[in-house]
Amino acid sequence: KPIRLGFIGLSTTGWAATALAPPLFRAPLSSEFSLVAVSTRNADSAQASAKKYSELASGTVKAYHGSAEHIAADRDVDMLVVAVRVTHHKEVALKVIEGGKDLFIEWPIGRNLEETKEI
């Protein structure tokens, strides 16, 4: 059964859209992970991302915007990828952890050693 993945910071363009997300839709990762939700800063961006990735995933991808706690509370999401600016890593990662989700965070984890240890 594929891991149901949510992606925080996945817009239709940018680093995550060009480097992190595309491998999820090709073998071997496509059989291991299923993208089920995205979260961006605003509603329009979230809807555009959900539309784009629903087509690529051949299934419905939910759209969330604003605080990471919303996507972290989704029972249909097993694991969350955090792909936001490093200045927001700590805030977002802690919401994911508080939501009880497994976490993948792109490097660097925090802005400094103290933030990294806290996460």
Secondary structure by P-SEA (a helix, b strand, c coil): cccbbbbccccccccccccccccccccaaaaaccccccccccaaaaaaaaaaaaaaacbbbbbbccccccccccccccbbbbbccccaaaaaaaaaaaacccccccccccccaaaaaac
